[in-house]
Amino acid sequence: MDSFQHEAPMIAESRGWLVVPSGHLAVSTVATVDFGGTNAATTLRRGVLMLPGTGLRNGPQDLFVLFSRQCASWGLACLRVDYSFYGDSWPACDQAMQISTLRAEARAALDTFQADFALDELILLGLCTGGEIALSLAQEMPNVVACVLWSTAAVYSPLTPAKRARHAFTMLRMYGRKLFYLATWRKLLRGGVDGAMVRRTLTKRQVAPDSEKQSALGISKRRSGARRVPMLFVYGERDPDRRQAVQYYRRLFPDTAAITTVPKADHNFSSVAWATQATKLTKEWLSRQGLLGRLQQETDHAEGRYGLLSK
């Protein structure tokens, strides 16, 4: 019998847990393998760590899942991680969410990812607060070759009442939607809802004050540290933090930052068209940096099979 013929490499995904002092982190790895099971990332020895923000998970998480598959089709291994207070992860104890905790969790995930896949080079991709953490890690990791920062606010932006109100509204909307799910009512009847955790989610500080970020992230207010890492900042035109962030990062990284905007898009690129444009801009920039490798040309025809990323 003739052997199977494959027109494109296969996307392999796996999920697991990373145990750290602050809790159990849900992680997902995505890579491309050939029919013999060989990981294509072992050729490039380059990977992408995806760091989410600290808001709603459904829209941005879909974007991360689909973009990680596209990166894998280019020969880049990818790791997605949930912080201990978000998604499928959970904290080790009843503690307040701190930016320093999120940063430590991201560093632990990065170290494990790098060791497990034997990576020589790393690309950090962060959304919102994840972008701030990515910027911080890039300053101390000599093998970080690029940072992609989606909707990343200025690190030293003030915690205004408007920001607090937006966080409270976002969380209330999320829990309000859950009331329409049958699984939610089953969980309520079984006593499986952690009321204390819900209260903490609705009332916790979403953005740390300047003093906390200054010590936790270690990013100079006037100029970033010694390393010159190529950076791409992508914002939605209707992101309320865009104007301040663009001015801030142009001053902070005048030589290394490329900044672009998706017309009419919101903070999370929540429509198909906006998400497609954001990922297209990211791909083009990574290609110009020479970071996509030979598999980009071999698998470009496979783009679009995951819907959101279709041309």
Buried (B, 14 or more C-beta within 10 A) or exposed (E): EEEEEEEBBBBBBEEEEBEBEBBBBBBBBBBBBEEEEEBBBBEBBBBBBBBBBBBBBEBBBBBBBBBBBBBBBBBBBBBBBBBBBBBEBBBEEEEEBBBBBBBBBBBBBBEBBBEEBEBEBBBBBBBBBBBBBBBBBBBEBEEBBBBBBBBBBBBBBEBEEEBBEBBEEEBEEBEEEBEEEEEBEEBEEEEEEEEEEEEBBEEBBBBBEBEBBBEBBBBEBEEBBEEEBBBBBBBBEBBBBBEBBBEBBEEBBEEBBBBBBBEEBBBBBBBEEBBBBBBBBBBEBBEEBEBBBEBBEBBBEBBEEBEBBEE
